[in-house]
Amino acid sequence: MKFFMMLVFFPPAFFTQLCHAQDFTSGARTRALGSACIADTNAWSLFSNPAGIAHNKTASVLVSDEYLYGVKEIKSITAGFSVPVKKEIVIGMSFMKQGYTWFNDQQLGIHAAHARGPYALGISFVLWQRIAGETFRATYPLINIGGTMSVNKSLQLGLHIMNVSNTQNELQNIPLKIQGGLLYKISKEILLYADLSRQSNSDIKFHSGMEYKIHKYFLLRCGMQTNPMKLNGGLGFIAKHVRIDYSISYQNPLGYRHQLSALLFIHKKK
């Protein structure tokens, strides 16, 4: 019965959100922090602002699976990898799919980032395929750019612009999205995130999150975002070669989203 109701409700809502407020947050850590990670500089930045991977010294593989709104037929999966190719250049690839058989988005991305001192620049080429019903199928090429800046040991800034290529279709424009944010390191154990984002077809959104390292191996996270209001939380486990993250997010009236992610570091043999 639940799946039948989602078949009635979800397709038009999902298709409407594709060009408005569709949530493509990848990585349980990012979601738990309210999707406020534009200024971050870790492997999961591959999906939010690839400039953030520029300072990564180790190759990494990422995978994430999300359970949406209590309906197992709706899938949201993410995978990617990044690898340093020179001292200050990192490249990566990403794949994302969200939806179900008749209504879904798929994104395949190629990313490159370059670091120079406290600054980093990133560029992405993304193929976005949209399927809606039996007749609508289209692929859109997008170019995204971004950057990060380390102001001092405590403060980092970030900026990301999606669809600078101004890709359009015959029905309506694919939105231009601008995101800016900061990361403030209150201490070695506590990180504070805050972002503002604006799409050309929607109002400004505010994102914020906090991460607290309660133990050498464990972290607690919480976050929120507006328009629409979403509350987020999560846990993290960190070890030398692997990180496991879990997030839970609530949005009224859709319900809960659960995401589980893994990050594997691939160290070179000495």
ABEGO torsion letter per residue (X at the ends): XAAAAAAAAAAAAAAAAAABABBABBEAAAAAAGGBAAABBBAAAAAABAAAAAABABBBBBBBBBBBGGBAABBBBBBBBBBBABAABBBBBBBBBBEBAABBBBBBBBBBBBBBEABBBBBBBBBBBBBBEAABBBBBBBBBBBBBBBABAABBBBBBBBGAAGBBBAABBBBBBBBBBBBBBABAABBBBBBBBBBAABBBBBBBBBBBBABAABBBBBBBBBOBBBBBBEBBBBBAABBBBBBBBBBOAAEBBBBBBBBBBBBBBX
